[in-house]
Amino acid sequence: MENATVRRRSTYHHGDLRHALLQAGLELARQQGPDAVSIREVTRRAGVTPNAAYRHFADHDALLASVCSAAQVEVARAIEREVAQVDASLTGALRARGRFHAVGLGYMRFAQTQPGLFRTAFWASRNLQKAASPDRRSEGGKTPFEWLSAALDELVDAGVISSERRKGAEFLAWSAVHGLATLLIDGPLQALSREQALSLEYLLVDMVDRGLHQEPNSR
C-alpha cells in the first residue's frame, strides 16, 4: 500500500498532470484504438483518481478530442518526415510533385505502421473546424490537412495544375488516400503483403497526381 501511494504521489506531482493524462490516452490509442481511451484507464495509468481528470477534461468526449488532436500531430510528423526525404536538388514541377506524393505516402504509411493512432486521429472530428488548429501541428508548423493544402498550392505555383483545378482538390485527394489506408488496415485489403500495399500506395498517389493535372477534355 505504501509503495502504491508513493507511486501515485510521484506521478501526480511531476508538474503537468494534463500532459500525463494525454500521454496515457495516446498510448492507449496506439495500442488499442479510440475505444480504449477512457477516463478510468487513463487516470489509472497516470496514478491518480478519476476525479483528478475532471480538472483538465470536462468529460470523456473532451479527453478523446484531445487525444485525437495529439494523434493528428503524429500523423503530421509522419508526413513531415516523408516530405523531408524528397530530393533537395529537385526544383519546379519535379519538386512540387515529389512533395505532393510524399504527403500522401506519409499519410498511408502512418496508417499501416500506427493503425490505432490513425483510427483515433479522425475519430472525434466531425467537421473541419480544427483542421488548422495549432494543437494538431507538427514541428514543421502544419496539421495533416495543412500539409496537403500546401502541397497542392505548390503544384499550382509550379504550373503543374491550374488554379481552377486546385479548387476542392484537397478533399478529393484526401478521400483517395484515406480510403485506401482504411481498406488496408480495416477492410478487405488487410491480407495484402507490405510490398503489395506499398505498390498500391505509389500507384494511388500517381493516379491522383495525374488526375489533377489532366484537363477534363485532354486524352
N, C-alpha and C positions, 0 to 999 in steps of 0.2 A: 504493500500500500504506500509506503514511504517513497519507494522508487517511482511509482506511478505519479505521485504528487510532484516530485522533483521534475519529472519529465514534462508534466503539464505546465508547471510554472516556468520552466526553462523555455518552452515553446512560446508561451503567451508573452513573455517579457522580452522577446527579441526586438521589439520596437515597431513592427509592422504586421499586425495580425491580418489585416485585409489582404496583404500580399501573400501571406502564408496560406490563407484560405483559398485564394485564387489559384495558387500553385498546386494545392492539393486537388482542387477541382480540375485543373488542367491535366494532371497526371491520371486522374480517374477517367477523364475523357480520352486520353491517349490509350489507355488500356482497354476500355470497355465502351466507349462512345458516350453520347449525351445522356442516355437513360441512366447511366451510373452516377451522374452528378447529383448528389443530394446534400442538404444541409447537415443531416446527421453524420454521413460518412466523411464529408469534408472537415467538419469540426473534430471528429474523432481522430482523423489523421493529423490535424493541427495541434491536437492535445488540449482542446478547450471544450466547454459545454456548448450544446446547440444554441442556447440563448445568446452566447457571445457573438455569433454570426450576425444577429439581427442589428447589431450596432453598425454594421458595414453594408449589409444587404437587406432590403426590405422584406424579401421573401425568396422562395426557391427560384422563381422566374427571374428575379434580379440577379441572383447568383449565376444562373445559367447564361443569362445575357452577357455577363462579364466574362465568363469562361469562353463563350462564343467569340467575343472580341479578341481575347487572348489567343484563341486558336487561329483567328484570321491573321494575327500578327505572324504566327508560324507559317501560314500559307504565303504571306508576303515575303518573308525571309527566304523561303524556298525559291520563289520566283526571282528574287533579287540575286540569289546565288547563281541561278541559271543564266540570268541576263549578264552577270559579271563574267561569264565564261565565253561570251561572244568575242570573236577575234577583234582585238582593239585596232588592228590595222585596217579593218573594213570601213568604208565610207559610203555616203549616199544611200542608194536603194539597197545595196547589199547589207549595210549595217542596220538599216531600219527593218528589213525583212528578217535578219538574224535575230534581232531583239524581239520582234513580234513572235517568232517561232519559240524563242526562249520563254516568253511569258506563258504560252500555252503548255509547253513541255514541263516547265517547272510546276505548274498547277496540277497537271495529271500525274506527274511523278510523286508529288506530295501525297496525292490520294492513294497511290499504290504503297508508299512506304509508311504513311501515317493515317490509315483509314479511320481510326477512332477520332482523331483530331479533325480530319476532313469532314466527317459527318457532323461533328459538333460545330464547326466553323459557320455553317449555314443553318443550323437547327433553329436558332432563336431569331433569325432575320425574317421579318415579314414584309419589308419594303426596303427602299434604297436610302432611307434617311441617314443611316450610319455608314454608307458606303465610303464616305470620305472622312470618317471620324478619326481624330488623332490617335485614339486608343486602339486602332486597327492597323496602324502604320508600322512598317519595319524600320530599321535604322536608316534605310535609304529614303525615308520620308513619304512612302506611298503605301496605301492599302492594296489588296489584290485587285480591286476594281480600278484603282488609280493607275496601277502598273499596266493594265490592259488599255485603259484610255490613253495613257501616254504613248504606248507603243503604236496605237492607231494614229495618233497625231503625228508621230514620226513618219509613218507611211505617207501621210498627206504632205508633210514638209519635204519629203524626199521625192515626191512626184509619183509614188507607186500607185496611190489611189487618189481619186478626186475628192474634193470636199463634199460633193454631193453623195458619193458612195460611202463616205465616212459616217453619215447620219444614221444613228441607231446600230452601227456595226458592232459596238461593244456587246450589245445584247445577243446578237446572232453568234458572234464568236464565243462568248461565254456559254451560251446554250450548248454549242457543239462540244466544247472541251469538258464541260460539266457532265453532259450526257454520257460521253464515252467513259469518263472517270467513274461515274456511278455504275455503269454496266460492268466495268472491270472489277469493282470491289463488292458490289451488292447484286449484280444481275447475272445473266446467263454467260457472260464472258469471263467469269471468275476462274474457269478451268484453263484458260489460256496460259501458256508459259510466259515468263517475263520477257523473253525475246519476242514472242508474238505480240505481246501487249505494246512493247516499245515500237515495233514496226507499225502498229495501228496508230500510235500516238504521233509518230513522224508523218504518216500519211494524212492524218486528220488535219494537222496544222498546215500542211502544204495545201490541202484542198481548200481550207478556209482562206488562206492567203490568196490562192489563185482565184477563188470565187469572188473575193473582194475587189481585186484589181481588174477583173474581166468585165468589160461593159456588157450590158444585157444583150445588145444586138451583135456582139462580136462572135466569131466562130473559132 
